[in-house]
Amino acid sequence: MAKINVLNKEVKLYTVKDEDYISLTDIARYKDSDRTDYIIQNWLRNRNTIEFLGIWEHLNNSNFNPIEFDGIRNRAGLNSFVLTAKRWIKSTGAIGLISKAGRYGGTYAHKDIAFEFASWVSVEFKLYLINEFQRLKEHERQTLGWDIRRNLAKINYRIHTDAIQQHLIPQILDKKQISLVYASEADVLNLSLFGMTAAQWRDANPDKKGNMRDEADVTQLVCLSNLENLNALFIAEGAPQQERLERLNQIAIQQMTLLAGDKRLKLPEDGK
């Protein structure tokens, strides 16, 4: 469950089947922190609100009950009419609102509906809510994109290290010897693509916490994934390390020349 801060008010978000729901209870606290349920019920009593919710459900919910909806709509606006989120959900089979109990309980609404409610509470709050929500989604998108690219390199590196173990490491080596072989092969790729070993990079970048692969851009990670697979193939063929290093460096130069000029591989976070 994610949280955003809107005008010094914490607003919780809840994800259901890849759809974002926002806490109406938290939004209502901007207007009156002691009577959030009352504020939500007042909004639900409004005929325009019922019309909006009904149209949203018709567009997004094939199991929405139109008969129950018509009955609620006909009573909306009357002095005796009272509607809660739980009653709306139970009567119509609505999916746009969610009523949760427990620590993160309250009334949640699909973002389309939550923005409408926020507008009813305060136009200013709605605008800030949209801004913070979009900021969160952009951060999630960038984080997911980085994780996918980084995991791609890790998966291919596993293929690469498996090939080392099968074709390069003789039997009866101790763990220290094995680790030295792995480090040597990792630096074959580092030298091919980055022009330096991991140790040389660390010496040249003492202020950075990660490694050269953490600092790589998307084109370098794509090229690195290709080099890992090719090196595993060359190892299986029995090619000496010096020969592989030379071949991989030539391939890296060729691929980076092509990839660096392909704008389709550049993400918004690259600033281009």
Long-range contacts (C-beta under 8 A, 24 or more apart in sequence): 1-104, 2-136, 4-129, 4-132, 4-133, 4-135, 4-136, 5-132, 6-30, 6-125, 6-128, 6-129, 6-132, 7-124, 7-125, 7-128, 9-125, 11-129, 11-132, 12-104, 12-106, 12-108, 13-133, 13-136, 14-98, 14-100, 14-104, 14-108, 16-98, 19-110, 19-111, 20-110, 20-111, 20-133, 20-137, 21-98, 21-108, 21-109, 21-110, 21-111, 21-114, 22-108, 22-109, 22-111, 22-114, 22-115, 22-129, 22-133, 23-106, 23-107, 23-108, 23-114, 24-85, 24-97, 24-106, 24-107, 24-108, 24-109, 24-114, 24-117, 25-105, 25-106, 25-107, 25-108, 26-106, 27-114, 27-117, 27-118, 27-121, 27-125, 27-129, 28-121, 30-121, 30-122, 30-125, 31-121, 31-122, 36-106, 37-84, 37-107, 39-121, 40-84, 40-85, 40-107, 40-117, 41-82, 41-83, 41-84, 43-117, 43-120, 43-121, 44-83, 44-84, 44-85, 44-88, 45-76, 45-77, 45-81, 45-82, 45-83, 46-76, 46-77, 46-120, 47-73, 47-76, 47-77, 49-76, 49-116, 49-120, 50-76, 50-83, 52-113, 52-116, 53-88, 53-94, 53-96, 53-97, 53-113, 56-96, 56-110, 56-112, 56-113, 57-92, 57-94, 57-95, 57-96, 60-95, 60-96, 60-110, 61-93, 61-94, 61-95, 61-96, 63-93, 63-95, 64-92, 64-93, 64-94, 64-95, 65-91, 65-92, 65-93, 68-92, 68-93, 142-267, 142-269, 145-267, 145-269, 149-218, 149-221, 149-222, 150-213, 150-214, 150-221, 152-221, 152-225, 153-213, 153-221, 153-224, 153-225, 153-228, 156-224, 156-225, 156-228, 156-229, 157-228, 159-228, 159-229, 159-232, 160-185, 160-189, 160-228, 160-229, 160-231, 160-232, 161-185, 162-232, 163-231, 163-232, 163-233, 163-235, 163-236, 164-232, 164-235, 166-236, 167-235, 167-236, 167-238, 168-235, 184-241, 185-231, 185-235, 185-241, 188-231, 188-241, 188-244, 188-245, 188-248, 189-224, 189-227, 189-228, 189-231, 189-248, 191-245, 191-249, 192-227, 192-245, 192-248, 192-249, 192-251, 192-252, 193-220, 193-223, 193-224, 193-227, 193-248, 193-252, 193-256, 194-220, 217-270, 218-265, 218-266, 218-267, 218-270, 219-256, 219-259, 219-260, 219-262, 219-265, 219-266, 220-256, 222-255, 222-259, 222-265, 223-252, 223-255, 223-256, 223-259, 226-251, 226-255, 227-251, 227-252
